[in-house]
Amino acid sequence: VLAVERGIPVFQPERVNHSEVLAQLGSLQADMFFVAAYGQILKPELLAIPRLGAFNLHGSLLPRHRGAAPVQYSIWMGDETAGVTIFRIEPALDSGPIVAHLMTQIAPDETAGELMQRLAELAVPLSLEATARIETGTAELRVQDTAGVTLAPKIRREQGVIDWSASVREIDCLVRAMQPWPKGTTWLLHPAVPPLRCIVQRISATAVEDAPAGLNPGQIVAIHGRLLVQTGNGLAEILRIQPEGRSSMTGQAFLNGHSICAGGRFGADGAVR
C-alpha cells in the first residue's frame, strides 16, 4: 500500500520462479534483491539475476531457528534472546553467509506477535546499514556455524494444544509463542457439561500454601478466587482466558461464570478438529 501511494511499481506473482516472472525481474537490472517474510523458495535462476546478490532478513539469530517460524520458536524454546539476521540467500534453507545481525532480550511476558513487531522495527536501521555496506563492497560475510543449527518449521494448528503434564515454564513459553496464531488451546472437561474450548492467554507460576496434594496434570482448583491448574511441576495460575464464543476475561471472572470448573480439569480431549 505504501509503495503504491509513493508511485513505486508493485507486482505480486503467484509463482515467482516462472519464466515470465524471471524475465520481468531481469528487465529491472536490479543491483540487489532484498527479501523479508517471503513465502516462496527462490530458485538459483532468480538468485543469479541481481548484480550484488539476493539477501534475506530473517527473524532469529542464525544459525539458530532456520525455517518459517523463527520468532515463535525463539519464545517456544525458552530462549532468553532473539534477533534478526541478514544473510545472502543460497539454495539451502537459511544457510547463506551472514552480513549483519542484531540481538535483543525477550521480555518475560512477550508474545510472538509482540516480538515480531518489535523485531520488524529494529530491523529497519540494520537493513539500511547492511544494504549500504553491500553496495560499497565493505560488507564482511561470515559463514554460519553448522554446529549451532536448529530448525523452526511452519507452526501447525495442533501444536497450540496445551499439555498440562509439561512444566509451568514450558506451558508459559507455548502460550506466548502461539499468539497470535494458533493460540494456546485447552478444553474445560466436566461430566456435567460438554467440553468447552478455551484459549489460554496468560499464565504464571504460583505458590499456594493450602493447595491440595495429589492433583493430576490439568486438574483445576479455585483458591481465594484464583483459577489454578496442576502442571507437571506445580500449580499454574491462569491470569487471562477466553472461552469459545466469549470475550477475554480474567481467571477470577472465568471461575465466577463457570462454577463447575473447580471440579473438572483442562485437557486435550476433543482436540483439533
MOLIN-V137109 format. One record per residue. N is the residue number from 1. PSI is psi in whole degrees, 0 to 359 (NA if undefined). OMEGA is omega in degrees with one decimal (* if undefined). NEAR is the number of other C-alpha atoms within 10 Angstrom. Layout:
N_PSI_OMEGA_NEAR, N_PSI_OMEGA_NEAR
//
This chain:
1_316_-179.7_7, 2_320_179.3_7, 3_315_179.6_9, 4_318_179.4_9, 5_330_-177.2_8, 6_11_175.2_8, 7_22_178.6_8, 8_127_-178.8_9, 9_138_179.7_8, 10_130_168.1_9, 11_145_-171.9_7, 12_80_-178.0_7, 13_141_177.2_10, 14_324_179.9_9, 15_103_-168.9_12, 16_340_-176.6_16, 17_3_177.6_18, 18_151_-173.5_12, 19_320_-178.8_12, 20_329_177.3_12, 21_318_177.8_17, 22_321_178.1_15, 23_319_179.5_13, 24_318_177.5_11, 25_320_179.1_16, 26_326_-178.9_14, 27_343_-179.9_10, 28_339_-177.6_10, 29_48_-176.1_11, 30_145_172.8_13, 31_325_-171.6_13, 32_145_166.9_17, 33_139_180.0_18, 34_123_-171.6_16, 35_138_174.5_15, 36_128_176.5_12, 37_46_-177.9_11, 38_127_-168.7_11, 39_10_-179.7_8, 40_146_175.9_10, 41_133_179.0_13, 42_118_-176.4_17, 43_162_-177.5_14, 44_325_-179.8_12, 45_324_178.5_10, 46_317_-177.4_21, 47_337_-177.5_21, 48_352_-174.1_12, 49_308_-174.3_21, 50_145_-175.4_17, 51_321_-175.9_12, 52_354_178.8_16, 53_176_177.7_18, 54_137_-173.8_20, 55_152_-175.7_24, 56_141_173.2_22, 57_116_-172.2_23, 58_141_-172.8_28, 59_44_173.0_29, 60_175_176.3_27, 61_85_-178.4_23, 62_145_13.3_27, 63_7_178.1_21, 64_135_175.9_21, 65_55_168.9_25, 66_138_176.4_21, 67_194_-169.0_18, 68_341_-172.3_20, 69_55_-175.0_20, 70_323_-178.2_28, 71_316_178.7_26, 72_316_-177.9_29, 73_329_177.4_28, 74_320_178.2_25, 75_315_-176.5_28, 76_321_-178.6_21, 77_3_175.7_13, 78_23_178.8_16, 79_146_175.4_12, 80_337_-178.5_12, 81_157_174.0_14, 82_185_178.3_24, 83_187_175.3_25, 84_147_180.0_25, 85_136_172.5_22, 86_126_-178.0_30, 87_158_176.3_26, 88_131_-174.4_21, 89_133_172.3_24, 90_166_-176.7_18, 91_323_178.9_12, 92_150_-172.7_8, 93_116_171.6_12, 94_38_-171.0_25, 95_355_-171.7_19, 96_166_-179.4_21, 97_145_-173.1_20, 98_132_175.9_23, 99_317_-176.7_21, 100_155_173.2_21, 101_162_-178.9_20, 102_134_-177.3_16, 103_146_176.2_14, 104_153_176.9_15, 105_141_173.9_11, 106_125_179.5_18, 107_148_-175.4_12, 108_331_-177.8_12, 109_14_-174.4_14, 110_135_176.2_15, 111_167_178.8_25, 112_320_179.3_27, 113_318_179.3_17, 114_318_179.9_16, 115_321_-180.0_23, 116_318_178.2_19, 117_319_-179.6_11, 118_319_178.1_13, 119_323_178.9_21, 120_320_-179.9_15, 121_320_178.4_11, 122_332_-175.6_16, 123_341_-175.4_21, 124_303_179.9_10, 125_327_177.8_10, 126_319_-179.8_18, 127_317_179.5_20, 128_318_179.6_10, 129_315_-178.6_14, 130_319_178.9_20, 131_318_179.4_19, 132_319_-179.3_13, 133_323_176.9_15, 134_318_-177.3_18, 135_322_-177.2_13, 136_358_179.4_9, 137_17_-179.2_10, 138_2_-179.9_10, 139_137_176.0_16, 140_112_-177.1_13, 141_128_-177.1_15, 142_125_179.4_13, 143_137_179.6_13, 144_143_177.1_17, 145_110_-175.7_12, 146_342_179.0_11, 147_338_-177.8_8, 148_10_-175.2_10, 149_130_165.6_13, 150_160_-176.2_15, 151_147_179.7_16, 152_73_-177.1_17, 153_168_-179.7_14, 154_136_179.9_12, 155_137_174.8_17, 156_150_-176.6_10, 157_318_-175.3_15, 158_345_178.8_14, 159_347_177.4_15, 160_351_-179.1_21, 161_129_-174.0_23, 162_131_172.0_24, 163_106_-174.2_21, 164_353_175.0_24, 165_352_175.0_17, 166_171_178.5_16, 167_162_177.4_19, 168_317_179.9_23, 169_315_-179.6_17, 170_320_179.4_19, 171_318_177.9_25, 172_317_178.9_26, 173_319_178.5_27, 174_312_-177.3_27, 175_317_-179.6_27, 176_324_-179.3_26, 177_330_-175.3_30, 178_8_173.2_26, 179_129_16.0_19, 180_355_179.9_15, 181_141_3.9_15, 182_6_179.0_17, 183_146_176.7_22, 184_118_-169.5_28, 185_142_174.4_28, 186_172_179.3_27, 187_133_171.1_24, 188_120_-174.8_23, 189_126_179.2_24, 190_138_-177.7_16, 191_335_-173.2_9, 192_346_-174.9_8, 193_158_174.9_10, 194_155_176.7_10, 195_136_180.0_18, 196_117_178.7_15, 197_134_-179.0_22, 198_145_173.8_20, 199_119_177.6_21, 200_121_-173.3_25, 201_334_179.5_23, 202_132_175.9_20, 203_168_173.0_24, 204_155_172.9_15, 205_150_-178.5_18, 206_151_175.6_12, 207_127_-178.9_10, 208_119_-175.4_12, 209_322_-175.3_5, 210_28_178.5_7, 211_139_178.6_15, 212_152_179.2_9, 213_164_172.9_6, 214_23_178.7_7, 215_146_174.5_16, 216_153_178.6_14, 217_132_-179.2_21, 218_342_179.7_26, 219_141_-174.2_21, 220_137_171.9_24, 221_148_177.2_23, 222_115_-179.1_18, 223_122_179.2_14, 224_39_177.2_8, 225_13_-179.3_13, 226_138_179.0_17, 227_107_-174.7_25, 228_145_-179.0_27, 229_136_177.0_25, 230_133_175.6_25, 231_191_179.3_24, 232_346_-179.6_18, 233_32_177.8_14, 234_185_-177.5_19, 235_142_170.5_25, 236_141_174.6_26, 237_127_174.5_21, 238_116_-176.9_21, 239_323_176.5_19, 240_139_-177.0_18, 241_150_179.5_24, 242_103_174.8_18, 243_151_-176.4_18, 244_132_179.6_12, 245_4_-178.4_9, 246_170_176.3_9, 247_164_174.6_8, 248_144_-177.9_17, 249_166_175.8_14, 250_163_176.0_17, 251_321_179.2_22, 252_318_178.3_20, 253_324_178.0_16, 254_317_177.5_21, 255_318_-179.0_17, 256_325_-177.2_12, 257_348_-178.4_9, 258_73_-173.7_11, 259_337_-178.0_10, 260_346_-168.3_16, 261_334_179.4_21, 262_344_176.1_17, 263_9_-177.1_13, 264_204_179.8_16, 265_164_170.0_21, 266_140_179.3_25, 267_183_-175.6_22, 268_7_-179.5_18, 269_138_-178.7_12, 270_18_-173.8_12, 271_185_-160.0_13, 272_122_178.9_13, 273_NA_*_5
//
